[in-house]
Amino acid sequence: MKYYIIAGEASGDLHASNLMKALKEVDANAEFRFWGGDLMQQQGGTLVKHYKELAFMGFSEVIMNLRTIFKNIKFCKEDISSFNPDVIIFIDYPGFNMRIAEWAKKEGFRTHYYISPQIWAWKENRIKKIKRDVDEMYVILPFEKDFYTEKHDFPVHFVGHPLLDAIDNRPPVDIESFKRNNGLDSRPVIALLPGSRKQEIEKMLEVMLSVTSDYEDYQFVIAGAPSQDEEFYQTFMKKSNIKLIMNKTYDVLGISHAALVTSGTATLETALFKVPEVVCYKGSYISYHIAKRIINLDYISLVNLIMNREVVKELIQNEFNSKNLKIELKKILDEKTRKKIFGDYFELEQKLGGKGASKKTAELIYHKISEQ
């Protein structure tokens, strides 16, 4: 079978690569053409565009790059037509993917969506387009099945969360040798995960670094994103207790005592590594105030959304400052608080539905397109 896959972010690259691996196990003749990243490329097939070329953050940034976005949409349609896949698999990235899905459905292509757009957070009216343009939807959050099936009468497949597989499949880290090989000493590590896009890193990292002088008994490690160059991070690093480790986020989390994390998939990854965290977010003034008016959620982190209560502290926009960050970091370093967080993390993992999301999704996709 011929699979055309579109992932527009680092997290999508991770989940799509695991799906591709699983598809090869059920379909020995699987042929891939895709938009994604290095992890997908390692699974074989043809990389059409790297997600580094597609990362526009926030409302104002999207508006400034509309010409490029529309150019990419036009090119994507032409490329799909030329490849003529048996199925198109969309991985999250809704602003782009929903436009392609509308066109693809009209053209007669099979449209499968893995990792739903977060329409439960905003733009709920997108459900009309999803019901019209998406043949099969595979959701990874437990509350999404009820949202689609019960509230909107659109049957979906709950496959569990692929992060459980991604984390379980990683080789174990020897903490002592990892520290030694990366120039770290024996002090506990506090991880800094400032995001993957330049715009958000610039907004987040300076504030995160501002608290490091108050914690000399700890060493801070920036988990460098694969979408950025090492030189970019060096401009922020002026203090002696800061280390930068590139492209090894899971290894960094595996040795960490606590973490400061930009809102996004990384908040859930940190929780699944059982690392107490403070969730941070600060967008541009325009983007934040637009989002505040149209997003109707009590929380922004996946951890709190899944648990439907505050498990991890969220510092958002003006609340994300050095003073508040020091207060919240001190709390998660306290053993009593940490014990409670660990219990919440265990409950979170049970809610996510167990391992095997990639395998389940691959089997469902293959059997669906085989029977048609």
Residue, then its C-alpha position, 0 to 999 in steps of 0.5 A: m500500500k502507498y501511504y502519504i503522511i503529513a506531520g508538521e511538528a516535532s511531536g508529530d514526527l515522533h508519533a508518525s515515525n512509530l506509526m510507520k514502523a508499525l505499518k511496516e509490520v502489518d504491510a510488508n509492501a508499505e511505501f511512504r511519502f511524507w511531510g515530517g522530520d528526521l525520525m520519519q526519515q529513519q523509517g524509510g520512504t521519501l521526505v517531501k518537506h521538513y517540519k522545520e519549514l512549517a513551524f509558525m507559532g501563534f495567530s500573528e506569526v501565521i498571518m505574517n507567513l500566509r503566502t508561504i502557507f498557501k504556497n505549501i498547501k498548493f504544492c502538497k495537493e499537487d504532490i499527493s495527486s502525483f503520488n496517488p496514495d491508497v490513504i492519506i494519514f494526517i497527524d495533528y497539525p490541523g490548520f494545514n491538514m484540515r485544508i488538505a483533507e477537504w480537498a482530498k475527500k473531494e478528489g476521492f482519496r481515503t482520509h485517516y486522521y491520527i491524533s485529533p485536532q483539539i477542537w474540544a479546546w477551540k473551534e468546536n465547529r470544526i466537527k462539521k468539516i471533520k465529519r464531512d472530510v475525515d473517513e476514520m479518526y484515531v484519538i489518543l486522549p480518553f475524553e476525546k472518544d466521548f466528545y466525538t461519539e457522545k456529543h457529536d455522534f461521530p464514531v472514533h477509535f480510542v487507541g491509547h497514547p503513543l507516548l507510552d510506547a515511545i517512552d517504554n521503547r527507549p533504551p535505559v539510561d545509565i545515569e552516572s555514565f550519562k552525567r559523566n559523558n555530558g559534563l554533569d556533576s553529582r548534583p540533582v538535575i533540573a531540566l529546562l524544556p523551553g519548547s521547540r520553536k524559536q519564538e517560544i524559546e526566546k520567550m520562555l528560556e530567559v525567564m527559566l534561566s533567571v531562577t538558576s542562581d537561587y538553586e546552587d545545590y542543583q544543576f540545570v540542563i536545557a534540553g535542546a530541541p532537534s529543530q534548533d541549532e546549538e548556537f541558538y541556545q548559546t546566546f542565552m547561556k551565561k551562568s556556570n551551572i547551566k548545561l545544554i544537551m541537544n536532541k536527548t530530551y528523553d535521556v535528560l528527563g530520565i535523569s532529572h529531579a524536577a523540570l520547568v516545561t513549556s506547555g505542549t506535549a512535553t508536559l505529558e512526556t515529563a509526567l510519564f517520566k515521573v518528573p515533578e514539573v512546573v508548566c510555563y507558557k507565554g505567547s505574544y500579546i496579540s496571540y495570547h489575548i485572541a486565544k484567551r477569548i476563544i479557548n474555553l478550557d480550565y487548564i492548558s497542560l495535557v496533564n491537568l486536562i486529562m486528570n480534570r484537576e490541577v496536578v501540575k502548576e501552570l504559570i501563564q502569561n503575566e504569571f510566568n515570571s521569576k518570582n512565581l517560578k522560584i516559589e513553584l520550583k521550591k514547592i516541587l522540590d519538597e518531598k511531601t509535594r513530590k510524593k503526592i505528584f507521583g501518586d497523581y502521575f500513576e493515576l494519569e498513566q492508567k487513564l491513558g489506556g495502556k501501551g500499543a497505540s501505534k500498533k493498534t492504529a496501524e492495524l486499523i488503518y491497514h484493515k480499513i483500506s484493505e477491505q475497500 
